[in-house]
């Protein structure tokens, strides 16, 4: 469905949310700058996809403003298109709609009324935004705590204020961060777009661009996927994507994800490590960004360099060993507490070239970046 709607707003002070660093800082790879012809030069907009909806977002000092330019109906248990039904047919009472694992909210109880151009009541979209940006968390409170914890954060906090930790679809998050291995943000985003374009479902066309949802596990598990992704430039990651999807399908698909979401941090991390191509760093990205374990610290070579502010003994060390990985993660948790992963995300954004140097779009560093791609990649990361 494609029908650009009017601007709507959600109360949200700018000291609680900074869209640019949150959306473009290596957490999600579905967002980009949006510059319509009539845009006020002083205004910044972003267009992207989550929850099977194409959004345009902008903000003022007091509001998060959004437009919906395309959407799909909430997936139902029978996988039927019910958008033209006279009455909204919810999933049978008592039955689990596992789509909630991905969308993070329950299936809406009714369609929009009163000539609205949206599928569902406005409250549904506001709930999606609140969960996605974790707007229930008073971020200013945590910034004040983290500033007191260490001068490194204090030096970063002024410019990189209100960077929020996104709460993302675990299916999308898992496969995106398999793509992130030895990679940078621009190239990861390109790979994710290829996954969506080749294996996702089309949501809409808008301003000459086709937008797709993120593929299902089943679509990525097909035997032909690895070869196709290699042809599309995914390299060794193609094998990991297909084989992880295949294993997840064998384990129960969304039911496995539902159970994963109920595990504590260590158990979830351990379960993720059982998948092909997922090592400690990718597992921690998934735990932090889609499973709600805000103490998880993904330690790649970039974060390892940041850790030298806290562990001077690492000054001459270049490579991250298993032991040092644990040491760094534990040090961040010791300093920043139960939301250490969120604090680390702020610090990571503050050190990205695209935010430190105006106009630098190429060679952006991603959460799983290393200095150079290796010729052969056998070790899980």
C-alpha positions as CSV (number, residue, x, y, z in Angstrom):
1,X,0.0,0.0,0.0
2,X,1.4,3.4,-0.9
3,X,-0.4,6.6,0.0
4,X,1.8,9.4,1.4
5,X,0.1,10.7,4.6
6,X,0.2,14.0,6.2
7,X,2.7,14.9,8.9
8,X,1.9,13.7,12.4
9,X,3.8,14.3,15.6
10,X,4.8,12.7,18.8
11,X,5.9,14.7,21.8
12,X,9.6,14.2,22.2
13,X,12.1,16.8,23.3
14,X,15.3,17.1,21.2
15,X,17.4,16.4,24.3
16,X,15.9,12.9,24.3
17,X,16.4,12.0,20.7
18,X,18.9,12.9,18.0
19,X,17.8,11.4,14.7
20,X,21.0,11.7,12.7
21,X,23.4,9.8,14.9
22,X,20.7,7.3,16.0
23,X,19.6,6.4,12.5
24,X,22.9,6.7,10.5
25,X,25.4,5.6,13.2
26,X,25.6,1.9,12.4
27,X,22.7,0.4,14.3
28,X,20.3,0.1,11.4
29,X,21.1,0.1,7.7
30,X,17.7,0.9,6.3
31,X,17.8,4.7,6.8
32,X,19.1,7.6,4.6
33,X,18.8,11.3,4.3
34,X,15.7,12.6,2.5
35,X,15.8,15.8,0.6
36,X,12.5,16.7,-1.1
37,X,12.5,19.8,-3.4
38,X,10.5,21.9,-1.0
39,X,12.6,21.1,2.1
40,X,13.5,24.0,4.3
41,X,17.4,24.2,4.3
42,X,17.3,24.3,8.0
43,X,15.3,21.1,8.3
44,X,16.7,17.5,8.1
45,X,14.6,14.5,7.1
46,X,15.3,10.8,7.0
47,X,13.5,8.0,5.1
48,X,13.7,4.4,6.0
49,X,11.8,1.1,6.7
50,X,10.9,-0.7,9.8
51,X,7.9,-2.8,10.9
52,X,6.9,-3.2,7.2
53,X,6.3,0.6,6.9
54,X,8.2,3.3,4.9
55,X,8.6,6.3,7.2
56,X,9.9,9.8,6.8
57,X,11.1,11.3,10.1
58,X,12.1,14.8,11.2
59,X,12.1,16.6,14.5
60,X,11.7,19.9,16.2
61,X,12.8,21.0,19.6
62,X,9.6,19.5,21.1
63,X,8.3,16.9,18.6
64,X,9.3,13.8,16.6
65,X,7.4,14.3,13.3
66,X,6.5,11.4,10.9
67,X,4.9,10.7,7.6
68,X,4.0,7.2,6.4
69,X,4.5,6.9,2.6
70,X,3.8,3.1,2.3
71,X,2.9,0.2,4.5
72,X,1.9,-3.5,4.6
73,X,-0.8,-5.0,6.7
74,X,0.2,-6.7,10.0
75,X,1.1,-10.3,9.2
76,X,-1.5,-12.8,10.3
77,X,-1.3,-16.4,11.3
78,X,-2.8,-17.7,8.0
79,X,-0.6,-15.3,6.0
80,X,-3.6,-13.9,4.2
81,X,-4.0,-10.5,2.7
82,X,-6.8,-8.9,4.7
83,X,-6.4,-5.3,3.7
84,X,-9.6,-5.3,1.7
85,X,-11.7,-7.2,4.3
86,X,-14.8,-5.3,5.5
87,X,-13.9,-6.3,9.1
88,X,-10.5,-6.6,10.5
89,X,-9.8,-10.3,11.2
90,X,-7.5,-10.7,14.1
91,X,-5.5,-13.8,14.8
92,X,-7.8,-16.4,16.5
93,X,-8.1,-15.8,20.2
94,X,-5.5,-17.8,22.1
95,X,-3.3,-18.4,19.1
96,X,0.1,-16.8,19.0
97,X,0.8,-14.4,16.2
98,X,4.6,-14.8,15.9
99,X,4.8,-11.7,13.8
100,X,4.9,-9.8,17.1
101,X,8.5,-11.2,17.6
102,X,9.6,-9.1,14.6
103,X,7.2,-6.1,14.9
104,X,7.5,-5.8,18.7
105,X,3.9,-4.8,19.1
106,X,0.6,-6.8,19.1
107,X,-1.6,-7.1,16.1
108,X,-3.9,-4.0,16.0
109,X,-7.5,-4.8,17.1
110,X,-9.1,-2.6,14.4
111,X,-8.5,-0.7,11.2
112,X,-8.4,3.1,11.0
113,X,-11.8,4.8,10.6
114,X,-13.0,8.2,9.5
115,X,-11.4,8.4,6.1
116,X,-7.8,8.0,7.4
117,X,-5.2,7.2,4.8
118,X,-3.5,4.8,7.2
119,X,-4.4,1.1,7.7
120,X,-4.6,1.3,11.5
121,X,-5.3,3.9,14.2
122,X,-2.6,6.5,14.8
123,X,-1.9,5.0,18.2
124,X,-0.5,1.9,16.5
125,X,2.2,3.9,14.7
126,X,3.0,5.9,17.8
127,X,3.5,2.7,19.7
128,X,5.9,1.4,17.0
129,X,8.0,4.6,17.2
130,X,8.0,4.6,21.0
131,X,9.3,1.0,21.1
132,X,11.8,1.4,18.2
133,X,13.4,4.5,19.8
134,X,13.0,3.2,23.4
135,X,11.2,6.5,24.2
136,X,10.2,5.1,27.6
137,X,13.8,5.6,28.8
138,X,14.7,9.0,30.2
139,X,18.0,9.3,28.2
140,X,19.0,12.7,29.7
141,X,19.1,11.0,33.1
142,X,21.5,8.3,31.9
143,X,23.7,10.8,30.1
144,X,24.1,12.7,33.3
145,X,25.1,9.4,35.0
146,X,27.5,8.4,32.2
147,X,29.2,11.9,32.2
148,X,30.1,11.3,35.9
149,X,31.4,7.8,35.1
150,X,34.4,8.9,32.9
151,X,35.8,11.9,31.2
152,X,35.8,10.1,27.9
153,X,32.0,10.1,27.8
154,X,31.9,13.7,29.1
155,X,34.0,14.8,26.2
156,X,31.7,13.2,23.7
157,X,28.3,13.9,25.3
158,X,27.9,17.6,24.3
159,X,28.0,17.0,20.5
160,X,26.6,13.5,20.6
161,X,23.6,14.1,22.8
162,X,20.5,12.0,22.7
163,X,21.8,9.1,20.7
164,X,19.2,6.3,21.4
165,X,19.7,2.6,21.3
166,X,17.2,1.2,18.8
167,X,15.0,-1.8,19.5
168,X,15.0,-3.7,16.2
169,X,13.5,-6.7,14.5
170,X,15.7,-9.6,15.6
171,X,15.5,-11.3,12.2
172,X,16.6,-8.2,10.3
173,X,19.2,-7.4,12.9
174,X,20.8,-10.9,12.9
175,X,21.3,-11.0,9.1
176,X,22.4,-7.4,8.8
177,X,25.2,-8.0,11.3
178,X,26.3,-11.1,9.5
179,X,26.7,-8.7,6.6
180,X,28.7,-6.3,8.8
181,X,31.7,-8.5,9.2
182,X,34.9,-6.8,8.0
183,X,32.7,-4.1,6.5
184,X,31.7,-0.4,6.7
185,X,28.3,1.3,6.9
186,X,27.9,2.3,3.3
187,X,28.7,-1.2,2.0
188,X,26.6,-3.0,4.7
189,X,23.7,-0.7,3.7
190,X,24.1,-1.7,0.1
191,X,24.1,-5.4,1.0
192,X,21.0,-5.1,3.1
193,X,19.2,-3.3,0.3
194,X,20.2,-6.2,-2.0
195,X,18.8,-8.7,0.4
196,X,15.5,-6.8,0.6
197,X,15.2,-6.1,-3.1
198,X,15.9,-9.8,-4.0
199,X,14.1,-11.6,-1.2
200,X,11.8,-9.2,0.5
201,X,8.3,-8.1,-0.5
202,X,7.6,-4.7,-2.1
203,X,6.0,-2.2,0.1
204,X,5.6,0.8,-2.3
205,X,7.2,3.1,-4.8
206,X,8.0,6.5,-3.6
207,X,9.8,9.3,-5.5
208,X,11.1,6.9,-8.0
209,X,12.5,4.4,-5.5
210,X,11.0,0.9,-4.6
211,X,10.9,0.1,-0.9
212,X,10.9,-3.5,0.4
213,X,10.4,-5.1,3.7
214,X,13.2,-7.3,5.2
215,X,13.0,-10.9,4.0
216,X,11.6,-13.9,6.0
217,X,14.0,-16.5,7.3
218,X,12.5,-19.1,4.9
219,X,13.3,-17.0,1.9
220,X,16.9,-16.7,2.9
221,X,17.2,-20.4,3.7
222,X,16.6,-21.6,0.1
223,X,19.4,-23.6,-1.4
224,X,20.0,-21.1,-4.3
225,X,20.6,-18.1,-1.9
226,X,24.3,-18.6,-1.3
227,X,25.2,-18.6,-5.0
228,X,22.9,-15.7,-5.8
229,X,24.4,-13.6,-2.9
230,X,28.0,-14.4,-4.1
231,X,27.0,-13.1,-7.5
232,X,25.7,-9.9,-5.8
233,X,29.1,-9.4,-4.0
234,X,28.5,-10.8,-0.5
235,X,31.6,-13.0,-0.6
236,X,31.9,-15.4,2.3
237,X,29.0,-13.8,4.1
238,X,26.7,-15.5,1.5
239,X,27.3,-18.9,3.0
240,X,26.8,-17.7,6.6
241,X,23.5,-16.0,5.6
242,X,22.0,-19.0,3.9
243,X,23.3,-21.6,6.4
244,X,22.2,-19.5,9.5
245,X,18.7,-19.1,7.9
246,X,18.5,-22.8,7.2
247,X,19.5,-23.7,10.7
248,X,17.0,-21.2,12.2
249,X,14.3,-22.7,10.1
250,X,15.1,-26.1,11.4
251,X,15.0,-24.8,15.0
252,X,11.5,-23.4,14.5
253,X,11.9,-20.0,12.7
254,X,10.0,-17.3,14.6
255,X,9.2,-19.7,17.5
256,X,13.0,-20.0,18.0
257,X,13.3,-16.2,17.9
258,X,10.4,-15.9,20.4
259,X,12.2,-18.3,22.8
260,X,15.5,-16.5,22.2
261,X,13.9,-13.2,23.3
262,X,13.0,-14.8,26.6
263,X,16.5,-15.9,27.5
264,X,18.9,-14.0,29.8
265,X,21.9,-12.3,28.2
266,X,24.4,-15.1,28.7
267,X,22.0,-17.8,27.5
268,X,20.9,-15.8,24.5
269,X,24.6,-15.0,23.6
270,X,25.5,-18.7,23.8
271,X,22.5,-19.7,21.7
272,X,23.4,-17.2,19.0
273,X,27.0,-18.6,18.8
274,X,25.6,-21.9,17.7
275,X,24.6,-20.4,14.3
276,X,27.1,-20.5,11.3
277,X,29.2,-17.4,11.0
278,X,28.1,-15.8,14.3
279,X,30.9,-15.1,16.8
280,X,31.0,-13.1,20.0
281,X,30.8,-9.6,18.3
282,X,27.9,-10.3,16.1
283,X,26.1,-12.1,18.9
284,X,26.6,-9.1,21.2
285,X,25.2,-6.7,18.4
286,X,22.1,-8.8,18.2
287,X,21.7,-9.0,22.0
288,X,22.1,-5.3,22.4
289,X,20.1,-4.0,19.4
290,X,17.1,-6.4,19.2
291,X,17.0,-8.6,22.4
292,X,17.0,-5.9,25.0
293,X,20.3,-6.8,26.7
294,X,21.6,-3.3,27.1
295,X,24.7,-4.5,29.0
296,X,26.0,-6.2,25.8
297,X,29.2,-4.8,24.4
298,X,30.1,-5.6,20.8
299,X,33.9,-5.4,20.8
300,X,35.3,-5.0,17.3
301,X,38.6,-3.4,16.4
302,X,37.0,0.1,16.5
303,X,35.6,-0.4,20.0
304,X,38.9,-2.0,21.1
305,X,40.6,1.3,20.2
306,X,38.1,3.2,22.3
307,X,38.7,0.8,25.2
308,X,42.3,2.1,25.4
309,X,40.9,5.2,27.2
310,X,39.9,2.8,30.0
311,X,42.6,0.2,29.9
312,X,46.1,1.8,29.2
313,X,47.7,-1.7,29.3
314,X,46.1,-2.3,25.8
315,X,48.0,0.7,24.3
316,X,50.4,-1.4,22.3
317,X,48.0,-4.2,21.5
318,X,46.5,-4.3,17.9
319,X,44.5,-7.6,17.8
320,X,41.6,-8.5,20.0
321,X,42.0,-11.9,21.6
322,X,39.2,-13.8,23.3
323,X,40.5,-12.9,26.7
324,X,40.8,-9.2,25.8
325,X,37.3,-9.2,24.4
326,X,35.9,-10.3,27.8
327,X,38.2,-7.8,29.6
328,X,37.1,-4.9,27.5
329,X,33.4,-5.7,27.7
330,X,33.6,-6.2,31.5
331,X,35.4,-2.9,31.9
332,X,32.7,-1.0,30.0
333,X,30.1,-2.7,32.2
334,X,32.1,-1.9,35.4
335,X,32.2,1.8,34.4
336,X,28.8,2.4,32.8
337,X,26.6,-0.1,34.6
338,X,23.6,-2.1,33.3
339,X,23.1,0.2,30.2
340,X,26.8,0.0,29.3
341,X,26.0,-1.1,25.7
342,X,24.0,2.0,25.2
343,X,26.8,4.2,26.5
344,X,29.2,2.4,24.2
345,X,26.9,3.1,21.2
346,X,27.2,6.8,22.0
347,X,31.0,6.6,22.1
348,X,31.1,4.6,18.9
349,X,29.0,7.3,17.1
350,X,31.2,10.0,18.4
351,X,34.2,8.5,16.8
352,X,32.7,7.8,13.3
353,X,34.3,9.8,10.6
354,X,31.0,10.7,9.0
355,X,30.1,12.6,12.1
356,X,33.5,14.0,12.9
357,X,34.3,15.2,9.4
358,X,31.6,17.1,7.5
359,X,31.0,15.7,4.0
360,X,32.7,12.4,4.6
361,X,30.4,9.7,3.2
362,X,32.9,7.2,1.9
363,X,34.7,4.6,4.0
364,X,32.3,5.0,6.9
365,X,33.2,2.6,9.7
366,X,30.6,0.0,10.8
367,X,30.1,-1.8,14.1
368,X,32.0,-4.8,12.8
369,X,34.7,-2.9,10.9
370,X,38.4,-4.0,10.8
371,X,41.3,-2.4,9.1
372,X,41.2,-4.5,5.9
373,X,39.2,-7.5,4.7
374,X,41.1,-10.7,5.0
375,X,41.8,-12.9,2.0
376,X,40.3,-15.8,3.8
377,X,37.7,-15.6,6.5
378,X,37.3,-18.7,8.6
379,X,37.0,-17.4,12.1
380,X,33.6,-16.4,13.4
381,X,33.4,-12.7,14.5
